[in-house]
Amino acid sequence: MTRAQLKAQAKASLQGKYGKSIGLLLIIEVIGLAFGILATIVSPYTRTSEGLYTTSNGFGPFIRFIGGIVTALLGISFMLYSLHVIDRTDKGVGEELVAPYNNDKAWSTIKNALLVWIFTFLWSLLLAIPGIVKSYSYSMSYYLTEDWGNQGYKLKSTEAINESRRLMKGHKWELFVLDLSFLGWIILTPFTLGFLLLWLVPYMSATRAAFYRNLLAQDAQARQTGTQFAQTAQPMQYAQPQAQTTYAQSAYAQPQQSAYNAKSVQQPATQQAATNSATPVSPYSVSPTTSTQTPEEMGTPGTPVNPENSAGSAPEAE
């Protein structure tokens, strides 16, 4: 899909949901502000004789540090809420805030986030550009962790990061240009006293989620045709509408060797029917439905699943 099509899909998915999106943003901002106020009360700033400001104890900086981590983790909640909006599976505000951290997904989500932050920081020590490049390389790992967690899989080591690197090989520039296309709106933000962000942040986040879904669709198409995904020059193509099923019903859940320590899953009763269908079954999607809705109306190219490294190698060490 083109940038215009991705943005159109994001706008269509957000229709009637801006109120919920703004509510989530405000809650996250209020929580971050509350930590800042608490830190100031516990450890107020005082001015020294040299004109410098210092705190009376170390509790204030510690509270601010914890507040920064909590706010960042809630930022992941908002990112994955945008994915749910694209999939048309979003729930209430409270449920979306904690969605990445319930149903045994908390440790996988936090572990992936910490690894991404650490690796990005280390690459940033080599100047800004390597850190920016790696941030784009790792950017799909949050969505992958969410999809795998919803399928009952617990993340091991750097699996999501490695798969994100594979998916983004040859596509980092596409995502960078997509982000850059919002620059005009970002420049206008100060002239609106920041209120424009209440519309812009959900719009940008949903567009990124749409990019991820279409990246998976392109990868699935490359797997079916036997081509190298990262080397395909054709633009992204939107996948056919797919059925939303549970993990136990998905066509993916067949015994197979994975690139990540030979993981395996069980085969459902629906696998044989999917195999005999005229449409090839992608490792990232489920059997297509007979719906007459257009892809834009459906809003999702399918339900991605646990990855399968095309090269069949072990996970790469960072």
N, C-alpha and C positions, 0 to 999 in steps of 0.2 A: 504494500500500500504506500501511497505517496504521503508526504507530510500533511498535505491538506486533508486527505482521507482519514488519517489517524486523528487529526484534530476534530474533524467532523464526527467521528465515532465517539470521541471523548465528550463533545458537547451534547450529542444525542443521549449518551448514557447518563449524563448529569442532569438532564431535564427533570425538574421536580425534586431534585436532591441537593440543591445548593444550601437549603436551610440546614440539613443534617451535616453537610460538609463544613459550613461556617461554625456550627455548634461544636464539632470536633476540634476545629482549629482554636476556638476560643477557650475550650476546656484545657487544651494542652498549654496555651499561653498563660492561663490563670495559674495552673500548677507550677509552671516555671517561675512566674512572678512570686508565688507564695514562698517558694524556696529562697528567693532573693530577699524577701522581706524578713523571713525567719532568720536568715544569716545576719542581716543588719541588726536585728534586735538582740540576738545572742552575742554578737561580736561587733559592736559599732565602730566606725572609723573615728580615729582621733588624729588631730594635726600636731605634728612635732614642731619643735622650735626651729627646725630647718625648713619648715613649710611643706613637709611630706606627710602623706596620710598613711596611717597604719592601723591594724586592728589590735584590740586588747588581748585577744587569745587566738588560738588556731581553729576554733570551732566554726567560725564564719566561713573561711575558705573551704573547709571540709564540707559544710552544708551546701555551699554553692557547687562544689564538685559533684556531690550526690545528686543535686538538682539538675545539673547538666546531663548526667547519665540517664536519669528518669525521663527528662524531656526528650532526649535523643531516642530512647526506646519507644516513647509514645509517638514520636515522629515516624517510626517504623509502622506503628499501628495505623497511622493515617495513610502511609504509602500503600499498605495492604488493603485498607478500606477502598482505596481507588481501584485496586485490582478487582475487588468484589463488586464495585459499581460497574466496571466493564463487563463482568461475568453475570450481572443482574442477580447477584446472590447476597447483596449487602443487607445488614440487619440494623438493629437499633444502635444509638450512639454509645451506650454503655457496653453493649456486646462487642462493638467494633474496637473500642479502646483496649479490651483485654483479649480479643480474638487470637492474636499471635502467641499468647502466653497461657492458654488453657488447653485442655485435651492433650496433655503431655507434650505440648509444642514449645513450652517456655524455654527449656534448656537449649534446644536446637536453634531457636530464634536468637537467644542471647549469645550463644557460642559463635554463631555465624557473624553476628554484628561485631562482637569483640575482635574476631579474627580479621574482618574487613577493616576495622578502624586501625588495628595494629599494623597490618601490612601496608595500608595506605599511608600511615604516618611514617613508616620506615622508608617507603619509596619517596616520600616528600622530602626526606633528609638529603636526597640527591638533587635538590632544587624542585621547584613547583611543578614543572611539566611532567616528570615521571609520576608524581603523585596524582595529577589530574588524569593521566592516561590510565593508571591502574584503577582509579575510582570508577571509570567507565567500564573497565574490564570486569570489575567485581559487581557492577550495579545490578545484574539480574539475579544475584545469589539470594537476595531477600525474597523475591517472588518464588524462586525454586524451593527455598526452605518452607515457605507457606504451602505450596502445592504438595510437596512430599509429606509434610506434616498432616495435611488433610487426608492423605492416603494411608496414614498410620505408620509412616516410616520415620525413624529417629536418625537424625543426621550424625554422621561420623566424620571427625576431623575436618578437612577442607573440601569435602565433596561438592557442596554448593558453589564454592569459589572456583573450583576446577571446572565445573560444568558451565558456570557463567563465563569463564575465560574462553572456553571452547565456542560457546554460542556467540560471543561478542567478537571473535576473531574475524576481522574484515568488516565489522559493523559498528565499531566504536565511533568512527567519523560520522556515520549516519545519525547516531544518537546525539552526538555533539552538535551537529547542524540543527537537529530537531530542537534541542534546548536553546540554541542560539536564535532560533526563529521567534522566541518570546522576548527577545532583548528590548524591542520597542515598548512593550507593555511594562517591562521592568523599569525602564527609564522614566516612564510616566508615573510610577508609583509614588515618589516623593511629592509630586504635585497634588496628590489626592490624600495627603497625610497618612499614607499607608493603607487606606481603606480598600484600595484596588487589589491588595493582596488577598482579601477575602474571596474575591472572584478568581484571581489569577492562580493561586496555589492549587486549588482543586482542579482547575483546568489543566495545568502543567502536569500534575500528578496522574490524572486520568489518561493523559496523552502518553505518558511514559508506560503506564500499565498496558495500554493498547499496543504500544511498540513491542512489549514483551510477548504478548499473546501472538502477535503476527510473526515475531522472531521464531517462536516455537512452531508455528504453522509452516514457515519456510523450511525449518530444519526437518520437520516431518516429511515434507514433500521431497526434500533432497534424499532422505533415507529411503523412501519408496522407489525413487528413480535410480538410486545407487550413485548419485553424484556427490562431490565434495561440497558440503554446505558452505564452508567459509570461502570457497573459491567461486561460487556462483555469481555471475554478474547481473542476472535478471533482478528486477525490483521485487520487493515482497509481494506475495499474492495472498489475499485473504482466504482462509480455509473455509470449506463448506460448513454450514451450521451443524453442531454436534449435540448429542443428547447429554444432559447433565445427569450423571449416575453416581452412585456411591462407589467407594474403592473396591468393595467386594464384587460389584457388578461390572467393573470396567474391563474393557477388552485387553488392557495392558497386562493384567495380573496373571500372567502365565509364567511357569518356571523358566528362568533364563539366567545366563551368566552375565553379571554386570562388570563394568570396568572398575567398580569400586569394591575390591575385596570379594568378588564373586558372590554378591548378594543375590538372594532369590526370593520370589514371592509365589503364592499359590495360584493355581489356575481356576477361574470360575466356570460355572456351568455354561455361561454364555459364550465362552471362547470359541467353541467349535462352530457355533452359528456365525460368529463374526468372521472366522477363517473362511467359511464357505461363501461369504457374501461377495458380490461383484466388486466392491470397493476395498482396496488394500487397507489393512489395519496398521495405523501408525503407532510407534512406541509412545508417542506423545498425545494421542487422541483416542476417543472412543468411537463406536460405530455411528455413522451419520443417521440422522432421523429422516423421516419423510415429510418434515415440516415444509410448508410453502413459504415461510418467512425468508426474507432476504438476510444476508450476513449482517447488514447494518442494523436490522431489527433485532436479530438475535444477540448481537453485541459481544460474542465470544467465539473463537475458532475451535474450542474444545477444551478438554480437561487434561493438562499436562500431567506427566507422571514421572516416576523415578527414572533417572537418566541412563543412557546406554552409550558409552564412549565408542565412537565409530572406529577408532584405531585399536580398541581392545587392550589398552595398556592400563597399568596401575595408576592411581591418582598421582598427579605431579606434586612434588614438594615445592613450597614457595621459596 
